[in-house]
Amino acid sequence: MRNKYPGICYRCKHLVQPKEGHFERDIINHKWKVIHINCVLEQRAEKQETEEPEEDINYNTCELQGCNENCNQDSPSGTRYHNV
């Protein structure tokens, strides 16, 4: 939510005027803290750059070569095998 009162941005340490940022509750100190809108966007971009993409696992086909069926048993590797 937008901030109603001015405060110091916890990211860039500059003044955040009312309605120019967001506020949130500090879990540790139980106090309100504010952040500029642009700082939030930069923070999100940095977070996305550092996160590794998740491995794409195909859960719909088994490991038998040439098989395209939806099989019933899950293997530890996340792929499927035929019921034998």
Rosetta constraint file for C-alpha pairs under 8 A:
AtomPair CA 1 CA 22 HARMONIC 5.42 0.50
AtomPair CA 1 CA 23 HARMONIC 6.28 0.50
AtomPair CA 2 CA 18 HARMONIC 7.83 0.50
AtomPair CA 2 CA 19 HARMONIC 5.33 0.50
AtomPair CA 2 CA 20 HARMONIC 7.11 0.50
AtomPair CA 2 CA 21 HARMONIC 5.62 0.50
AtomPair CA 2 CA 22 HARMONIC 4.40 0.50
AtomPair CA 2 CA 23 HARMONIC 6.32 0.50
AtomPair CA 3 CA 18 HARMONIC 5.52 0.50
AtomPair CA 3 CA 19 HARMONIC 5.14 0.50
AtomPair CA 3 CA 20 HARMONIC 7.00 0.50
AtomPair CA 3 CA 21 HARMONIC 5.69 0.50
AtomPair CA 3 CA 22 HARMONIC 5.00 0.50
AtomPair CA 3 CA 23 HARMONIC 5.27 0.50
AtomPair CA 3 CA 34 HARMONIC 6.99 0.50
AtomPair CA 4 CA 18 HARMONIC 5.01 0.50
AtomPair CA 4 CA 19 HARMONIC 5.95 0.50
AtomPair CA 5 CA 17 HARMONIC 7.04 0.50
AtomPair CA 5 CA 18 HARMONIC 4.92 0.50
AtomPair CA 5 CA 19 HARMONIC 7.79 0.50
AtomPair CA 6 CA 15 HARMONIC 7.00 0.50
AtomPair CA 6 CA 16 HARMONIC 5.44 0.50
AtomPair CA 6 CA 17 HARMONIC 4.63 0.50
AtomPair CA 6 CA 18 HARMONIC 5.02 0.50
AtomPair CA 7 CA 15 HARMONIC 5.74 0.50
AtomPair CA 7 CA 16 HARMONIC 5.30 0.50
AtomPair CA 7 CA 17 HARMONIC 6.92 0.50
AtomPair CA 7 CA 33 HARMONIC 7.42 0.50
AtomPair CA 7 CA 34 HARMONIC 6.17 0.50
AtomPair CA 8 CA 13 HARMONIC 5.60 0.50
AtomPair CA 8 CA 14 HARMONIC 5.46 0.50
AtomPair CA 8 CA 15 HARMONIC 4.62 0.50
AtomPair CA 8 CA 16 HARMONIC 5.75 0.50
AtomPair CA 8 CA 33 HARMONIC 7.69 0.50
AtomPair CA 8 CA 34 HARMONIC 6.48 0.50
AtomPair CA 8 CA 35 HARMONIC 7.48 0.50
AtomPair CA 9 CA 13 HARMONIC 4.82 0.50
AtomPair CA 9 CA 14 HARMONIC 5.47 0.50
AtomPair CA 9 CA 15 HARMONIC 6.14 0.50
AtomPair CA 9 CA 16 HARMONIC 5.97 0.50
AtomPair CA 9 CA 33 HARMONIC 7.36 0.50
AtomPair CA 9 CA 34 HARMONIC 5.23 0.50
AtomPair CA 9 CA 35 HARMONIC 4.39 0.50
AtomPair CA 9 CA 36 HARMONIC 6.17 0.50
AtomPair CA 10 CA 33 HARMONIC 6.78 0.50
AtomPair CA 10 CA 34 HARMONIC 6.36 0.50
AtomPair CA 10 CA 35 HARMONIC 5.88 0.50
AtomPair CA 11 CA 35 HARMONIC 6.58 0.50
AtomPair CA 11 CA 39 HARMONIC 6.76 0.50
AtomPair CA 12 CA 39 HARMONIC 7.34 0.50
AtomPair CA 16 CA 20 HARMONIC 6.14 0.50
AtomPair CA 16 CA 21 HARMONIC 6.33 0.50
AtomPair CA 16 CA 34 HARMONIC 7.19 0.50
AtomPair CA 16 CA 35 HARMONIC 6.94 0.50
AtomPair CA 16 CA 36 HARMONIC 6.11 0.50
AtomPair CA 17 CA 21 HARMONIC 7.41 0.50
AtomPair CA 20 CA 36 HARMONIC 6.22 0.50
AtomPair CA 20 CA 37 HARMONIC 6.55 0.50
AtomPair CA 21 CA 34 HARMONIC 6.57 0.50
AtomPair CA 21 CA 35 HARMONIC 5.37 0.50
AtomPair CA 21 CA 36 HARMONIC 4.17 0.50
AtomPair CA 21 CA 37 HARMONIC 4.76 0.50
AtomPair CA 22 CA 34 HARMONIC 5.53 0.50
AtomPair CA 22 CA 35 HARMONIC 5.48 0.50
AtomPair CA 22 CA 36 HARMONIC 6.51 0.50
AtomPair CA 22 CA 37 HARMONIC 6.63 0.50
AtomPair CA 23 CA 32 HARMONIC 6.62 0.50
AtomPair CA 23 CA 33 HARMONIC 5.57 0.50
AtomPair CA 23 CA 34 HARMONIC 4.30 0.50
AtomPair CA 23 CA 35 HARMONIC 6.49 0.50
AtomPair CA 24 CA 32 HARMONIC 5.70 0.50
AtomPair CA 24 CA 33 HARMONIC 5.50 0.50
AtomPair CA 24 CA 34 HARMONIC 6.38 0.50
AtomPair CA 25 CA 30 HARMONIC 6.24 0.50
AtomPair CA 25 CA 31 HARMONIC 5.73 0.50
AtomPair CA 25 CA 32 HARMONIC 4.60 0.50
AtomPair CA 25 CA 33 HARMONIC 6.14 0.50
AtomPair CA 26 CA 30 HARMONIC 5.09 0.50
AtomPair CA 26 CA 31 HARMONIC 5.30 0.50
AtomPair CA 26 CA 32 HARMONIC 5.95 0.50
AtomPair CA 26 CA 33 HARMONIC 6.47 0.50
AtomPair CA 27 CA 31 HARMONIC 7.74 0.50
AtomPair CA 35 CA 39 HARMONIC 6.47 0.50
AtomPair CA 35 CA 40 HARMONIC 6.76 0.50
AtomPair CA 36 CA 40 HARMONIC 6.37 0.50
AtomPair CA 37 CA 41 HARMONIC 6.52 0.50
AtomPair CA 38 CA 42 HARMONIC 6.22 0.50
AtomPair CA 39 CA 43 HARMONIC 5.95 0.50
AtomPair CA 40 CA 44 HARMONIC 6.20 0.50
AtomPair CA 41 CA 45 HARMONIC 6.24 0.50
AtomPair CA 42 CA 46 HARMONIC 6.19 0.50
AtomPair CA 43 CA 47 HARMONIC 6.20 0.50
AtomPair CA 44 CA 48 HARMONIC 6.23 0.50
AtomPair CA 45 CA 49 HARMONIC 6.30 0.50
AtomPair CA 46 CA 50 HARMONIC 6.36 0.50
AtomPair CA 47 CA 51 HARMONIC 6.25 0.50
AtomPair CA 57 CA 78 HARMONIC 6.90 0.50
AtomPair CA 57 CA 79 HARMONIC 7.39 0.50
AtomPair CA 58 CA 78 HARMONIC 7.89 0.50
AtomPair CA 58 CA 79 HARMONIC 6.67 0.50
AtomPair CA 59 CA 78 HARMONIC 6.56 0.50
AtomPair CA 59 CA 79 HARMONIC 5.42 0.50
AtomPair CA 59 CA 80 HARMONIC 6.51 0.50
AtomPair CA 60 CA 68 HARMONIC 7.89 0.50
AtomPair CA 60 CA 69 HARMONIC 7.33 0.50
AtomPair CA 60 CA 70 HARMONIC 5.17 0.50
AtomPair CA 60 CA 71 HARMONIC 7.22 0.50
AtomPair CA 60 CA 79 HARMONIC 7.65 0.50
AtomPair CA 60 CA 80 HARMONIC 7.13 0.50
AtomPair CA 61 CA 67 HARMONIC 6.92 0.50
AtomPair CA 61 CA 68 HARMONIC 5.34 0.50
AtomPair CA 61 CA 69 HARMONIC 5.70 0.50
AtomPair CA 61 CA 70 HARMONIC 5.40 0.50
AtomPair CA 61 CA 71 HARMONIC 6.64 0.50
AtomPair CA 61 CA 79 HARMONIC 6.88 0.50
AtomPair CA 61 CA 80 HARMONIC 5.97 0.50
AtomPair CA 61 CA 81 HARMONIC 7.87 0.50
AtomPair CA 62 CA 67 HARMONIC 6.48 0.50
AtomPair CA 62 CA 68 HARMONIC 7.02 0.50
AtomPair CA 62 CA 69 HARMONIC 6.98 0.50
AtomPair CA 62 CA 70 HARMONIC 7.08 0.50
AtomPair CA 62 CA 71 HARMONIC 6.20 0.50
AtomPair CA 62 CA 79 HARMONIC 5.80 0.50
AtomPair CA 62 CA 80 HARMONIC 4.07 0.50
AtomPair CA 62 CA 81 HARMONIC 4.63 0.50
AtomPair CA 62 CA 82 HARMONIC 6.78 0.50
AtomPair CA 63 CA 67 HARMONIC 7.46 0.50
AtomPair CA 63 CA 79 HARMONIC 6.55 0.50
AtomPair CA 63 CA 80 HARMONIC 6.30 0.50
AtomPair CA 63 CA 81 HARMONIC 6.03 0.50
AtomPair CA 64 CA 81 HARMONIC 7.10 0.50
AtomPair CA 70 CA 80 HARMONIC 7.74 0.50
AtomPair CA 71 CA 80 HARMONIC 5.73 0.50
AtomPair CA 71 CA 81 HARMONIC 5.76 0.50
AtomPair CA 71 CA 82 HARMONIC 5.27 0.50
AtomPair CA 71 CA 83 HARMONIC 7.07 0.50
AtomPair CA 72 CA 80 HARMONIC 6.77 0.50
AtomPair CA 72 CA 81 HARMONIC 6.95 0.50
AtomPair CA 72 CA 82 HARMONIC 6.68 0.50
AtomPair CA 72 CA 83 HARMONIC 6.53 0.50
AtomPair CA 73 CA 80 HARMONIC 5.57 0.50
AtomPair CA 73 CA 81 HARMONIC 5.66 0.50
AtomPair CA 73 CA 82 HARMONIC 6.85 0.50
AtomPair CA 73 CA 83 HARMONIC 6.64 0.50
AtomPair CA 74 CA 78 HARMONIC 6.12 0.50
AtomPair CA 74 CA 79 HARMONIC 5.99 0.50
AtomPair CA 74 CA 80 HARMONIC 4.80 0.50
AtomPair CA 74 CA 81 HARMONIC 6.72 0.50
AtomPair CA 75 CA 79 HARMONIC 5.63 0.50
AtomPair CA 75 CA 80 HARMONIC 5.81 0.50
AtomPair CA 75 CA 81 HARMONIC 7.01 0.50
